[in-house]
Amino acid sequence: MEMKPRKKKILEAIIKDYINTAEPVGSRALSKRYHLGVSPATIRNEMADLEDMGFLVSPHTSAGRIPTQKAYRYYVDEIMQIQKLAETMRRDIHKGYLDAAAEIDQTMTHTAQLLSDMTNYTSIVLSPRVSRFNCKHVQIIPLIRNRVMMVVVTNEGIARNTELTLSGDVDEASALKLTGVINGMMKNIVFQDITSAPVEAMQSLDENEVKLLKDILPALREMLLQEASDVTAVGVTNLFNYPEFSDVDSIKNLVNVVQAKPLLAKILRENRDGNQILHVTIGDENSHEQMHEFSIMTSTYEAGGNVMGAFGVIGPTRMSYSKVGSLLEYIRQEINHNIAGLLSSSD
């Protein structure tokens, strides 16, 4: 889409001003705040043209104008420049990962909290599937009768647990035997290579315990392949401070979205484009109706050239895209470096 430099410069100023103030922008205020090199009358004429082009809209209660979703998309695609983070900020972020991210689960939690704190938006992080990693330990813990808890821990520091209902009762002795057999068969293999228990692994079990093991293994495979439960969301209350989300209906929608982990996981998976470091969806561009009030900006992290997961923020459509983009790009480097180190140390 072709746009003359003056219009582009004025549109950029309007977007930046509205991102900062959430107030409709007038030509006189724009002339005072930004060195545009033209008179308020000229700015006013250009703003009228931009409105005709669908980039601006005039609220009924104000003589000023506000950007449309079309304007934000043009800004992200044609105007926005990702600035390199200040050295002091880069140093602080790097130190945070060294101090607090000694395991992959800790890396994901730290990333979510860091993004929420630094952007004042809601952060979302999709952890890698456990099935991609090496098993350290599986524990079967008896609960009540035929109910057990299965805990899975990887060498890289990922922990998952789930409760199972089995076809027979499980006591402490049986749980201990089952734990030993499962750990024996999992030794030195990646989770995704699980097929079924070898015959020799079951020789120490009685008939009932063999039946229980056959209940557990499919449940273990199913748990390892799930992604929806591996989403961390932090900072939902941050968005309550933005006027866009001040009414009760918007707050309810926001809370429902963040609580819907399968939806967040789907969004993050959809936004994992291997050809893009940054992925931005704005308002109605989001394929899920619940997200039409928001913009979502995400990136991916990887290991060995393979995309492992994704992370990003949910915010208003007047999101500070440039600032968030700078953070995501640098944090992506830190996560990739951190995971590479954890994987090499676990070999």
TAPEDA-V881915 format. One record per backbone hydrogen bond with DSSP energy under -0.5 kcal/mol. CO is the residue of the C=O (numbers start at 1). NH is the residue of the N-H. Records with the same first field share a line. If there is no record, write none. Layout:
CO: NH + NH
This chain:
4: 8
5: 9
6: 10
7: 11
8: 12
9: 13
10: 14
11: 15
12: 16
13: 17
14: 18
15: 19
16: 20
17: 21
18: 22
25: 65
26: 30
27: 31
28: 32
29: 33
30: 34
34: 36
39: 43
40: 44
41: 45
42: 46
43: 47
44: 48
45: 49
46: 50
47: 51
48: 52
49: 53
50: 55 + 56
51: 54
55: 68
57: 59 + 66
59: 62
65: 25
66: 57
68: 72
69: 73
70: 74
71: 75
72: 76
73: 77
74: 78 + 79
75: 79 + 80
81: 83
86: 90
87: 91
88: 92
89: 93
90: 94
91: 95
92: 96
93: 97
94: 98
95: 99
96: 100
97: 101
103: 107
104: 108
105: 109
106: 110
107: 111
108: 112
109: 113
110: 114
111: 115
112: 116
113: 117
114: 118
115: 119
116: 120
121: 123
122: 314
123: 234
124: 312
125: 127 + 232
126: 310
129: 132
130: 133
131: 192
133: 191
134: 155
137: 153
139: 141 + 151
140: 142
141: 149
144: 147
145: 170
146: 166
147: 143
148: 164
149: 141 + 151
150: 162
151: 139
152: 160
153: 136 + 137
154: 157
156: 104
157: 105
158: 154
160: 152
162: 150
164: 148 + 166
171: 175
172: 176
173: 177
174: 178
175: 179
176: 180
177: 181
178: 182
179: 183
180: 184
181: 185
182: 186
183: 187
184: 187
186: 189
189: 135
190: 193
191: 194
198: 201 + 202
199: 202
200: 203
202: 205
206: 210
207: 211
208: 212
209: 213
210: 214
211: 215
212: 216
213: 217
214: 218
215: 219
216: 220
217: 221
218: 222
219: 223
220: 224
221: 225
222: 226
223: 226
224: 131
227: 230
228: 231
230: 127
232: 125
234: 123
235: 238 + 239
236: 239
237: 240
238: 241
239: 242
242: 245
243: 246
247: 251
248: 252
249: 253
250: 254
251: 255
252: 256
253: 257
254: 258
255: 259
256: 260
257: 260
259: 261
260: 264
261: 265
262: 266
263: 267
264: 268
265: 269
266: 270
267: 271
269: 272
271: 273
272: 274
273: 276
279: 298
281: 283 + 296
282: 285
283: 286
287: 289
288: 291
289: 292
291: 294
293: 317
294: 283
295: 315
296: 281
297: 313
298: 279
299: 311
301: 308 + 309
303: 306
306: 303
309: 301
310: 126
311: 299
312: 124
313: 297
314: 122
315: 295
316: 319
319: 321
320: 324
321: 325
322: 326
323: 327
324: 328
325: 329
326: 330
327: 331
328: 332
329: 333
330: 334
331: 335
332: 336
333: 337
334: 338
335: 339
336: 340
337: 341
338: 342
339: 343
340: 344
341: 345
342: 346
343: 347
344: 347
